[in-house]
Amino acid sequence: MAVSWIVTAIGVVVSLLGWVMTPSAWGYGILGFGLAWIVLGVLDLFREPARGR
């Protein structure tokens, strides 16, 4: 569960960096990459843990 929060936090930081750089194409790419990290981190929070492997 802690890993999900770390991934989400990294996504927020990367998204903010992309937001600052938005007028350029690199800024939009970095912003999208950060938003993808946020979405994946939140989805991982709802994932059922694999028990008994």
C-alpha positions as CSV (number, residue, x, y, z in Angstrom):
1,M,0.0,0.0,0.0
2,A,2.9,2.4,0.7
3,V,4.2,1.8,-2.8
4,S,1.0,3.0,-4.3
5,W,1.2,6.3,-2.3
6,I,4.8,6.7,-3.4
7,V,3.9,6.2,-7.1
8,T,1.1,8.7,-6.7
9,A,3.3,11.3,-5.1
10,I,6.0,10.9,-7.8
11,G,3.2,11.4,-10.3
12,V,2.1,14.6,-8.6
13,V,5.7,16.0,-8.7
14,V,6.2,15.1,-12.3
15,S,2.9,16.5,-13.3
16,L,3.7,19.8,-11.5
17,L,7.0,19.9,-13.4
18,G,5.2,19.3,-16.7
19,W,2.6,22.0,-15.8
20,V,5.4,24.6,-15.4
21,M,6.8,23.6,-18.8
22,T,3.4,23.5,-20.6
23,P,3.9,25.9,-23.5
24,S,6.4,23.5,-25.0
25,A,5.8,20.0,-26.4
26,W,8.1,18.5,-23.7
27,G,5.9,20.1,-21.0
28,Y,2.8,18.4,-22.4
29,G,4.6,15.0,-22.6
30,I,5.9,15.3,-19.1
31,L,2.5,16.3,-17.8
32,G,0.8,13.3,-19.4
33,F,3.5,11.0,-18.0
34,G,2.9,12.3,-14.5
35,L,-0.8,12.0,-14.8
36,A,-0.4,8.4,-15.9
37,W,1.7,7.7,-12.8
38,I,-1.1,9.2,-10.7
39,V,-3.8,7.1,-12.3
40,L,-1.7,3.9,-12.0
41,G,-0.9,4.7,-8.3
42,V,-4.6,5.2,-7.5
43,L,-5.6,2.1,-9.4
44,D,-3.0,0.1,-7.4
45,L,-4.6,1.3,-4.2
46,F,-7.8,-0.5,-5.1
47,R,-6.1,-3.7,-6.3
48,E,-6.6,-6.8,-4.2
49,P,-3.3,-8.1,-2.7
50,A,-2.2,-11.5,-3.9
51,R,-2.3,-13.8,-0.9
52,G,-0.9,-17.3,-0.7
53,R,1.4,-17.3,-3.7
